[in-house]
Amino acid sequence: IPKDFPFGWIKTLDETEKPLYVHLETGNKTYVDPRLAFATAEKKHVYDFRQRFDGSTTAFQVLHGVD
C-alpha cells in the first residue's frame, strides 16, 4: 500500500472510531482505504519476478493482448 493517500483523500474516524476515508472535493465517503486502488507488489530484489505462465500454458494465452 502506498504511504500517501491519493490526491484529495483524507482519513478520519466515524462516530464508532472506525477509520473513514473522505474525498474532500466530492464529499464521497468510504470505509475502504483508497490507497488499495493503487497498491502494487514490491520486489525485494531486482531479479524477483512473478511467474505468469507454466508448462501447460498455450501460445494463445501467452500472446493474448499482444499486437
C-alpha positions in Angstrom: 0.0 0.0 0.0 1.4 3.4 -0.9 2.3 5.6 2.1 0.4 8.7 0.8 -3.3 9.0 0.1 -4.4 9.7 -3.5 -4.9 13.5 -4.1 -7.9 14.8 -2.2 -8.4 11.9 0.2 -8.1 12.1 4.0 -8.5 9.6 6.8 -10.9 10.4 9.7 -12.8 8.4 12.2 -16.6 7.9 12.3 -18.7 8.0 15.4 -17.7 4.5 16.3 -14.0 5.3 16.0 -13.8 3.2 12.8 -11.5 4.6 10.0 -13.4 6.6 7.4 -11.9 7.9 4.2 -13.3 11.2 2.7 -12.7 12.8 -0.7 -12.6 16.5 0.1 -13.6 17.7 -3.4 -16.6 15.4 -3.9 -17.6 14.6 -0.3 -17.5 10.9 -1.1 -17.0 8.7 2.0 -15.9 5.1 2.2 -14.6 2.6 4.7 -12.3 1.1 2.1 -8.8 2.6 2.0 -8.5 4.4 -1.3 -4.8 3.6 -1.5 -5.7 0.0 -2.2 -6.7 1.0 -5.7 -3.1 1.9 -6.4 -1.4 -0.9 -4.5 1.5 -2.7 -6.2 3.6 -5.6 -5.2 7.0 -4.5 -4.0 10.0 -6.5 -5.2 12.6 -7.5 -2.6 15.3 -7.8 -5.2 15.7 -6.6 -8.7 15.7 -10.1 -10.1 12.5 -11.2 -8.4 9.7 -12.0 -10.8 6.2 -13.3 -10.7 5.7 -16.4 -12.8 2.7 -15.9 -15.1 2.9 -19.0 -17.3 3.8 -22.6 -16.8 4.4 -25.7 -18.9 0.7 -26.1 -19.7 0.2 -22.6 -20.9 -0.9 -22.3 -24.6 0.7 -19.9 -27.1 -2.7 -18.1 -27.3 -2.6 -17.4 -23.5 0.9 -16.1 -23.7 0.2 -13.8 -26.7 -3.2 -12.7 -25.6 -3.4 -8.9 -25.9 -0.1 -8.6 -27.8 -0.4 -6.8 -31.2 
